[in-house]
Amino acid sequence: MYTTSLYVALASVIHSKHDTLDGEHIVMFSYGSGLASTMFYFKIQDGQQPFSLSNLLKVPAAFKI
């Protein structure tokens, strides 16, 4: 449930603040029940409007492994 709530919170920020996110940073922090935790951030590039929940589906394809 930790990971799920993290990405639901990200979707909520994008949905509610989409008009004001240009150039902003979004910090993500997650921890488990043990000693492990993860923290990372996104920098929203200027001109990437409009933000929408449907655009979230395109995010995994943008990452190269």
C-alpha positions, 0 to 999 in steps of 0.5 A: 500500500505504501507504493500505491499511495505515493503514486495516487498522491502524485496523480492528485497533485497533477490533477489539482495543481496542473495550472501552476506546475511549470518549473516546479519540483515534486519530491516523492518519499516512500518507506517500507516497514523495514529499514529501506526508503526511497526519495526522488524528485521530478522537475516539471519542465516549462511548457509541458502543459496541459497536465492530465491524468491521461498523460500519466499513462505515457510516463513509463514509455518515456523512461529508457532502461 
